[in-house]
Amino acid sequence: MNIRKYEAFVRAVELGSLSKAAEELGYTQSGISHMMQSLEEEVGFSLMVRTSSGIQPNSEGQMLLPIIRQLLNTSEALEQYIAKIKGADTGRIRIAAYPSVATYWLPEIIRDFQRDYPHVEIQIIEMGSGAIEEIMENRQAELCIYAGGEGKGFEWIPLCRDRMLALVPPGHPLAAREAVRLQDLGAEEFITPMPDYDGEVRFILNKLEHWPHILFSACSDYAIINMVTEGLGVSILSELLLQNYSHRAVALPMDPPQERMLGMGVPQVRTASPVTRNFMRYVQRHVERRSGGGAVLDGARPE
């Protein structure tokens, strides 16, 4: 089995182009075309269709994609273990994370990690909850960092609790309070994240007898902050985001308190590649430093 054929097939499908995949992987156009022809002969049926907008997997190719991705991940883990035995920590980590995590956690973590492992390639995929779970299910990332990963088909390691805060415009009547009662938000015009972008807000709103009137929905947390600042409505966002982003809106604790559990997910800690396991330790070290050493829950440490 030539694993490079499968890698070329996956990249061609992801990029929608054989020529782009060839350029990225260092093949000629004729070389990658020959690889795809050889792969289809090897499996005994076609895997792709060519359209005016590029190439796409056919139904058979679509069925094989998750298995091929898992095969590639296994192959990469094998190469990394061999490299580790030889004393060379190399490889690639794809991390799916909330934009707030990617913005306020990962730069410092990656800086420290790259200092010790300069030859590891790191790719960050910024997504909402639904997309992160789909990416992990399809084995398109080795690691995810977000909230709500319990029971999602991968091993979940809680990291720390992050308060959810009410966000109101400056000068709003609620802005003068020490805390905002959850039921008080029911009478306000509300700006909410789009579905699958922040399930914690919807979980909180579901505690109300009636949802507030949803005036706007947005994919970007920063767009929501700025809309609230301009007096277009109120919202609920995480403390991680609000304490790091400069704005004039007023962030207040909620009554009763609301929070989310940030954590990281990996298909299996035991079978994760050496570089992934190393990176997980750096994530936990970062969280411990931020919280004074008490953020990681009992049993949360990878071996």
Buried (B, 14 or more C-beta within 10 A) or exposed (E): EEBBBBBBBBBBBBBEBBBBBBBBBEBEEEEBBEBBEEBBEEBEEEBBEEEEEBBBBEEBBEEBBEEBBEBBBBBBBEBBBEBBEEEEBBBBBBBBBBBBBBBBBBEEBBEBBEEEBEEBEBEBBBBBBEBBBEBBEEBBBBBBBBBBBEEBEBBBBBBBBBBBBBBBBEEBEBBEBEBBEBEBBBEBBBBBBEEBBBBBBBBBBEEEEEEBEEBBEBEEBBEBBBBBBEBBBBBBBBBBBBEEBEBEBBBBBBBEEBBBBBBBBBBEBEEBBBBBBBBBEBBBBBBBEBEEEEBBBEEBEBE
